[in-house]
């Protein structure tokens, strides 16, 4: 059953874990099977007891084994992994936002992944991340075991306040609340600002996770159509005659999923409408540092009077750090800090310190410049190849950011194409995920960081 090789550089613990996982995944070890005791396994394979303990503990942590006191370790009962490469399986997939959240983050979901929402791992500065995590772990203090400050690590909030000042948003550290990523920030704001049944305006199409938050709360979600210059102001004006929203959630820069950005003229008129009709604007500016232009944010025009500003380091440093923030009016930040404590106590000071280390070591600006250059090149190549494959681009003159929004003329529902793509080992993001009513959509979102595989365009041409 086992072939352990001490001549390999792979540690014996990893060899044991890998081989047991393979046997369980292949169902050669069935659910409920009892594994040999730690001592008998060690004797049978000539390894130390501590090595077997470590291997079994890792398999428990990964959900493969279940420990039973005084009895031993048993194979956990769970469904086998779903394979999209097998003909027929993809037709059973339900493309909704929850499915996308789960499956798009699984490494084995598809061989080609242009539907995901993050940058390629090879584009990130993992050397900086590893170095600064080591540096943080050696710092004095009880932050490794403590809860941290409710509002977040003060030096990082000061650094964020400096960045905001550079971008003409004047907010001291007291007006900054750290969160566990931008999705956590949006979730806090949804729960704090929105009541069930209340009208809430969102980008149409817009961020699928935000739509899920709002629908789960029972809000009356009203989509504001987007154009290549930002929200359609004529449509927004008409909607304001029908509804009295408390808040508009918008992603005005390099928008997810369209990749379009709000023009300065549109931004000014949007803020005028917010003043006239008395609603707040939550500005999700998560792609700000991927934007090479000098485009102003809504928050810089409004100075956090009606605008609540949300940002994150997930796209530029590391998604797994889960560090984001909210900047807003002092009263709002005070209330949100209390609400954050009631719903989750504090955010993680360890990751906040690591983020601060990375921002202050001097390499980060160079890394951002590299990301913007890579995105620009990938944007141009992706747009050209999508057009050659027969797709129509939503914003044909844009050339920055992570996303391209495109459709195949004559196709009314991109979900059908996405089902077909799964059988070819390609994960696409069909347009209906990004609409409030989840109705059929011809559009697809492409992440340019994952669109350099010729097989994607071969499929799109043939499909």
C-alpha positions in Angstrom: 0.0 0.0 0.0 2.8 2.4 0.9 6.2 3.1 -0.7 8.1 5.5 1.5 11.5 6.6 0.1 14.0 8.2 2.5 16.3 9.2 -0.5 13.7 11.7 -1.7 13.9 15.3 -0.6 10.2 15.2 0.3 9.8 14.7 4.1 8.3 11.4 5.2 5.4 13.2 6.8 4.4 14.7 3.4 4.9 11.4 1.7 2.5 9.7 4.2 -0.1 12.4 4.0 0.0 12.5 0.2 -0.3 8.8 -0.3 -3.1 8.5 2.2 -5.0 11.3 0.6 -4.6 9.6 -2.8 -6.0 6.3 -1.4 -9.0 8.1 0.2 -9.7 10.2 -2.9 -9.7 7.1 -5.0 -11.9 5.4 -2.5 -9.4 2.6 -2.0 -9.8 3.5 1.7 -13.5 3.8 2.2 -15.4 6.0 4.6 -15.3 4.6 8.1 -12.2 2.5 7.6 -10.0 2.4 10.7 -6.3 3.2 10.0 -3.5 1.3 11.8 -2.6 2.6 15.2 0.1 5.2 15.4 2.6 2.7 16.9 1.8 -0.1 14.5 2.0 2.2 11.4 5.4 3.4 12.6 6.7 -0.1 13.1 5.3 -1.4 9.8 6.9 1.4 7.8 10.1 2.1 9.7 9.3 5.7 10.7 9.2 7.4 14.1 6.0 7.7 16.1 6.2 11.5 16.0 6.2 11.3 12.2 3.0 9.3 12.1 1.4 11.6 14.7 2.2 14.6 12.6 0.9 13.0 9.4 -2.4 11.8 11.1 -2.9 15.3 12.6 -2.5 16.9 9.2 -5.1 14.6 7.7 -7.5 15.4 10.5 -6.9 19.1 9.9 -7.6 18.7 6.2 -10.8 16.8 6.9 -9.6 13.3 5.7 -9.6 11.6 9.1 -11.7 11.7 12.2 -10.1 10.9 15.6 -12.1 9.0 18.1 -10.9 8.9 21.7 -9.5 5.6 22.8 -10.5 4.0 19.5 -8.2 5.4 16.8 -8.3 7.3 13.5 -11.1 6.7 10.9 -11.6 7.8 7.3 -14.1 10.6 7.3 -17.4 10.2 5.3 -17.5 12.9 2.6 -18.5 13.3 -1.0 -15.8 12.6 -3.6 -14.5 15.7 -5.4 -16.5 16.8 -8.4 -14.7 16.5 -11.7 -15.6 18.9 -14.4 -13.6 17.0 -17.0 -16.1 14.2 -17.2 -18.7 14.6 -19.9 -22.2 15.2 -18.4 -21.1 16.5 -15.0 -21.1 20.2 -16.0 -24.8 20.1 -16.9 -25.6 19.5 -13.2 -23.7 22.6 -12.0 -25.8 25.5 -10.8 -24.0 28.7 -11.6 -24.9 30.9 -8.6 -22.8 33.2 -6.5 -22.4 30.6 -3.7 -21.3 28.0 -6.2 -18.8 30.4 -7.7 -17.4 31.4 -4.3 -16.7 27.7 -3.4 -15.6 26.3 -6.7 -13.6 29.2 -8.1 -11.3 29.0 -5.0 -10.6 25.2 -5.4 -7.3 24.6 -7.1 -8.7 21.7 -9.0 -11.9 23.3 -10.3 -10.6 23.7 -13.8 -7.3 23.6 -15.7 -7.9 27.1 -17.2 -9.4 29.7 -14.9 -10.3 33.0 -16.6 -13.5 33.3 -14.5 -11.7 33.8 -11.2 -11.3 37.2 -9.4 -7.7 37.4 -8.3 -4.3 37.9 -9.8 -2.0 35.0 -10.7 0.2 33.8 -7.8 3.3 34.2 -9.9 2.6 38.0 -10.2 2.7 38.5 -6.5 5.7 39.3 -4.4 5.8 36.2 -2.3 9.4 36.8 -1.2 8.4 40.0 0.4 5.4 38.3 2.1 7.5 35.5 3.5 10.2 37.8 4.7 7.9 40.2 6.5 5.8 37.4 8.1 9.1 36.1 9.6 9.9 39.6 10.8 6.5 40.1 12.4 6.7 36.7 14.2 9.9 37.8 15.9 8.5 41.1 17.2 7.9 41.5 20.9 4.5 41.7 22.4 1.4 39.5 23.0 -0.2 40.2 19.6 0.4 36.6 18.5 -2.1 35.4 21.2 -4.2 38.4 21.9 -7.2 39.9 20.2 -5.8 43.2 19.0 -7.4 46.6 19.0 -11.1 46.8 17.9 -10.4 49.5 15.3 -7.3 47.8 14.0 -3.5 48.1 14.3 -2.8 51.8 14.8 0.5 52.1 12.7 -1.3 50.5 9.7 -4.2 52.9 10.1 -1.7 55.8 10.1 -0.1 54.4 7.0 -3.5 54.2 5.3 -4.3 57.7 6.4 -1.1 58.9 4.7 -2.1 57.0 1.5 -5.6 58.6 1.6 -4.0 62.0 2.0 -1.8 61.4 -1.1 -5.1 60.7 -3.0 -6.8 63.8 -1.7 -9.0 62.1 0.9 -8.3 63.8 4.2 -9.1 61.3 7.0 -7.0 60.8 10.2 -6.4 57.3 11.6 -9.4 57.7 13.8 -11.6 57.7 10.7 -10.2 54.4 9.5 -11.5 51.0 10.6 -9.6 47.8 9.6 -11.6 44.8 8.4 -11.0 41.2 7.3 -10.9 42.2 3.6 -13.2 44.3 1.5 -16.0 41.7 1.5 -16.1 41.9 5.3 -16.2 45.7 5.1 -19.1 45.5 2.7 -20.8 42.9 4.8 -20.5 45.2 7.9 -21.9 48.2 6.0 -24.8 46.1 4.6 -25.8 44.9 8.1 -25.4 48.4 9.6 -27.0 50.6 6.9 -29.7 48.4 5.3 -33.0 47.2 6.7 -35.0 44.3 5.3 -37.4 45.5 2.5 -35.5 48.8 2.1 -34.5 49.9 -1.4 -30.7 49.7 -2.0 -29.1 50.7 -5.3 -26.2 48.7 -6.8 -24.2 48.6 -10.0 -25.9 46.5 -12.7 -23.9 44.4 -13.4 -22.1 44.4 -10.0 -20.2 42.5 -7.4 -21.8 39.1 -6.9 -20.8 38.8 -3.2 -22.4 42.1 -2.4 -25.6 41.0 -4.1 -25.6 37.9 -2.0 -25.2 39.9 1.2 -28.1 42.2 0.3 -30.5 39.4 -0.8 -29.8 37.4 2.3 -30.8 40.4 4.4 -34.0 40.8 2.4 -33.2 44.2 0.9 -35.1 45.5 -2.2 -32.1 45.4 -4.5 -32.4 47.9 -7.4 -29.8 47.7 -10.2 -28.4 50.9 -11.7 -27.3 50.1 -15.3 -23.7 50.7 -16.2 -22.2 52.2 -19.3 -18.6 52.5 -20.5 -18.5 55.9 -18.6 -20.0 54.6 -15.3 -23.5 54.5 -14.0 -26.2 55.5 -16.5 -27.3 58.8 -15.0 -30.6 59.0 -17.0 -31.6 55.6 -15.7 -30.5 56.5 -12.2 -32.6 59.6 -12.3 -35.6 57.6 -13.4 -35.1 55.0 -10.6 -34.9 57.8 -8.0 -38.4 58.9 -9.1 -39.6 55.4 -8.1 -37.5 54.6 -5.0 -36.0 56.4 -2.0 -32.7 54.4 -1.4 -30.8 54.8 1.8 -27.5 53.9 0.1 -25.9 53.2 -3.3 -23.1 50.6 -3.4 -20.8 51.3 -6.4 -17.4 50.2 -7.7 -16.5 53.2 -9.8 -12.9 52.4 -10.8 -11.9 49.5 -13.0 -15.3 48.0 -12.1 -16.0 44.4 -11.4 -17.2 42.9 -13.7 -17.1 45.3 -16.7 -13.7 46.8 -16.2 -15.1 50.3 -17.0 -14.5 53.4 -14.9 -16.7 56.3 -13.9 -15.8 59.5 -15.7 -15.2 62.7 -13.8 -18.3 64.3 -15.2 -20.4 61.3 -14.2 -18.9 61.2 -10.7 -19.8 64.9 -10.0 -23.3 64.4 -11.2 -23.7 61.2 -9.2 -22.7 63.1 -6.0 -25.1 65.9 -6.8 -27.9 63.3 -7.1 -26.9 61.8 -3.8 -27.1 65.2 -2.1 -30.4 66.1 -3.8 -32.1 62.8 -2.9 -30.4 62.3 0.4 -28.7 58.9 0.1 -25.2 57.6 1.0 -22.7 56.3 -1.4 -20.5 53.3 -0.5 -17.4 53.5 -2.8 -15.7 50.1 -3.3 -12.3 51.2 -4.6 -10.5 47.9 -4.3 -8.7 48.3 -7.7 -7.4 51.8 -7.0 -3.7 50.9 -6.9 -4.1 48.9 -10.2 -5.2 52.1 -12.0 -2.3 53.9 -13.7 -4.4 57.0 -14.3 -4.8 60.0 -11.9 -8.5 59.4 -11.7 -10.1 60.9 -8.6 -12.2 58.9 -6.2 -15.7 59.8 -5.2 -14.4 60.1 -1.6 -11.8 62.8 -2.7 -14.6 64.8 -4.2 -16.9 64.5 -1.2 -14.4 64.3 1.6 -16.3 61.5 3.4 -19.5 63.5 3.9 -21.9 61.3 2.0 -19.3 58.8 0.7 -18.1 55.8 2.7 -14.8 54.5 1.3 -13.8 50.8 1.1 -10.5 49.4 0.0 -8.3 46.3 0.5 -4.8 44.9 0.0 -6.1 41.6 -1.3 -5.4 42.5 -5.0 -2.0 44.1 -4.5 -0.2 42.2 -1.6 -1.9 38.9 -0.8 -5.5 37.7 -0.8 -4.9 35.4 2.1 -3.8 38.2 4.5 -7.5 39.4 4.4 -6.8 43.0 5.3 -9.2 45.7 4.2 -10.5 48.9 5.6 -13.4 51.4 5.8 -12.8 55.2 5.8 -15.8 57.4 6.7 -17.3 60.1 8.9 -16.1 59.9 12.5 -19.6 59.1 13.8 -20.1 56.3 11.3 -16.6 54.7 12.1 -17.4 54.9 15.8 -20.7 53.0 15.3 -19.1 50.5 12.9 -16.3 49.8 15.3 -18.9 48.8 18.0 -20.8 46.8 15.4 -17.6 45.0 14.3 -17.0 44.0 18.0 -20.5 42.7 18.4 -20.3 40.5 15.2 -16.7 39.3 15.3 -14.7 41.1 18.1 -11.5 42.3 16.3 -9.7 41.7 13.1 -6.3 39.9 13.0 -3.4 42.0 14.3 -0.9 39.5 13.0 -1.9 40.0 9.4 -2.3 43.8 9.9 1.3 44.0 11.2 2.5 42.0 8.2 0.7 44.3 5.9 2.2 47.3 7.6 5.7 45.8 7.3 5.3 45.2 3.6 4.0 48.8 3.0 6.9 50.3 4.8 9.9 48.2 3.6 10.3 50.2 0.3 9.6 47.5 -2.4 5.8 47.9 -2.6 5.7 50.8 -5.0 7.9 48.9 -7.4 5.7 45.9 -7.1 2.6 48.0 -7.9 4.2 49.4 -10.9 5.0 45.9 -12.2 1.4 44.8 -11.6 0.0 47.8 -13.6 2.4 47.1 -16.5 1.5 43.4 -16.6 -2.2 44.2 -16.5 -1.8 46.7 -19.3 -0.1 44.1 -21.5 -2.5 41.4 -20.6 -5.5 43.6 -21.2 -4.3 44.5 -24.7 -3.6 40.8 -25.6 -6.9 39.5 -24.1 -9.0 42.1 -25.9 -7.4 41.5 -29.2 -7.8 37.7 -28.9 -11.3 37.8 -27.7 -12.3 40.0 -30.6 -10.5 37.6 -33.0 -12.5 34.8 -31.4 -15.7 36.6 -32.4 -16.7 38.2 -29.1 -18.0 41.8 -28.6 -16.3 43.9 -26.0 -18.4 46.0 -23.5 -15.8 48.8 -23.4 -13.6 48.5 -26.5 -11.3 51.4 -25.7 -10.3 50.5 -22.1 -6.9 49.0 -21.5 -6.4 48.8 -17.8 -7.4 46.7 -14.8 -8.2 43.0 -14.3 -11.4 42.4 -16.2 -12.9 42.4 -19.7 -16.7 42.1 -20.1 -17.5 40.5 -23.4 -20.3 38.6 -25.1 -20.8 36.4 -28.2 -23.4 38.0 -30.6 -26.5 35.9 -31.0 -26.1 34.1 -27.6 -28.6 35.2 -25.0 -27.4 33.1 -22.1 -23.7 32.7 -21.3 -24.5 30.0 -18.7 -24.9 27.5 -21.5 -21.5 28.4 -22.8 -20.1 28.1 -19.3 -21.5 24.6 -18.8 -19.8 23.6 -22.1 -16.6 25.2 -21.0 -16.5 23.2 -17.7 -16.4 20.0 -19.7 -13.4 21.4 -21.5 -11.6 22.2 -18.2 -12.3 25.9 -18.5 -13.9 28.0 -15.7 -15.8 30.9 -17.0 -17.8 33.5 -15.1 -21.3 33.8 -16.7 -23.0 37.2 -16.7 -26.1 36.4 -14.7 -23.9 36.0 -11.5 -23.5 39.8 -11.6 -27.1 40.9 -11.9 -29.6 41.4 -9.1 -32.3 39.3 -10.7 -30.0 36.5 -11.8 -31.8 36.4 -15.1 -30.1 35.1 -18.3 -27.2 37.3 -19.6 -25.1 37.0 -22.7 -22.1 38.5 -21.0 -19.0 36.8 -19.6 -16.3 38.2 -17.3 -12.7 37.5 -18.2 -9.8 37.9 -15.8 -6.9 39.0 -18.1 -4.3 37.5 -15.8 -5.6 34.0 -16.8 -6.3 34.5 -20.5 -2.9 33.6 -22.0 -3.8 30.0 -22.8 -4.5 29.3 -26.5 -7.0 26.6 -25.5 -9.3 29.2 -24.2 -9.6 31.0 -27.5 -9.8 27.7 -29.4 -12.8 26.8 -27.3 -14.4 30.3 -27.7 -13.9 30.1 -31.5 -15.4 26.6 -31.7 -18.2 27.0 -29.2 
